[in-house]
């Protein structure tokens, strides 16, 4: 490749992409201009903090459900499962433990497994 063969920045894909910052795309959405990147970064940080707060709350709920299961009789667990099915919130098990664990893993929070799997 010869130096003259290189595209000028304004004609390259990167150059076109950089020129498009702050300009509406085909859907009318604007990519943030470089002067706005700190705002976007701040929004991402807030979202990350919110995700961590939600994950921590989900982890606490996971523990509370496990504690409840540990003190319930088999009959109570069966009634709880029937009610969950009737409400349309059943999952792989009575308490959706597997679904919670998958979300917590996806959010990168360590899990403490219990003997009852809640």
N, C-alpha and C positions, 0 to 999 in steps of 0.2 A: 504494500500500500504506500503510495506516495503522499507527501504532505498536502499536495493540492487536492488529493482525493477525499480528505476529511470534510465533512459537512460543517458549515458555520454553525455556531451555537444557536442562532435564531432559527435555523432550518432543521436542527436535530430534534428528536423526540423530547430530550431533556430541555432543550431551549424552548420548544413550544409549551412544554409543561410549566416551566418557570414563568413564561410570559402569561400563562393562563391564571396564575395565582391572583386572587382577588377579582377574577372575571367570572361571570356566570357560565356554567357548563350547559350541555344540551338540555338538561332538566331544569335549568334556571337556578341551580344551586351554585353558590360561590365557594371556591376553595379559599381558605384563609390566606391573606397576604402575609409575608414574613413579619410585618410589624404586629400582626395579631397572633403569632405563634405562641407567645407567652400566655395569652388568654386560653388558647386551646390546651396548652400544657397544664395550666392550672385546673381546667375543667377535667382533664384526664386524671389528675391527682385527686381531685374531689371524688370522682367516680370510683377510683381505686380504693379510697378510704371508705366510701359507702359500701363497696363490695366486701371489704374486710369486716366492716361492722355487721353486715347481713350474715356473713359466714360465721362470725363469732356467735351471733344470736342463734343461728341454725345449730351450731355445735352445742349450745346450752340447751336448746329444745331437745336435741338428740339425747342428752344426758337425762333430762327430766322424764322423757318417755321411757327410757331404760329403767329409771328408778321406779316409775309407776308399774311397769311390767313385773319388776321384782317383788312387789308386794301384793299383786293381784292373784286371785285364784284362777284356775283354768276356766271355770264357768264365766268369770268376769272378762277374761281375755276373749273368750268366744263371743260374748255379747258385744264387746267393743268391736270386734271384727265384723259382726253382723251389721252393726250401726254404720261402720265405715263403708261397707258395701252398699247399704241403702242410700248413703249420702254421696256415693260415687267417688269416694276418695281412697278406695282400696288400691293396693299395689301388689308387690311380690309377697308381702306378708301383712299381718294385721296393722303394723305401725309404719310401713313404708321405710323401714330402716335401710334397705339396700339403696333406695332412691336418694335418701339423705346422704348416705356415705359416698355415693357417686358424685353428688354435688360438692360435698366437702373436699373430696380428692381433687375435683376439677378446680376448686378454689385454692388448692394447695395448703389445706390445713390438715395437720396430723389427726388421725383418728385413734380413739381409745376404744377398742372393741370390748364388748361385754359378753358374758357367757350366754345371755339370752338373745343376742343379736340385735338389740334395739338401737 
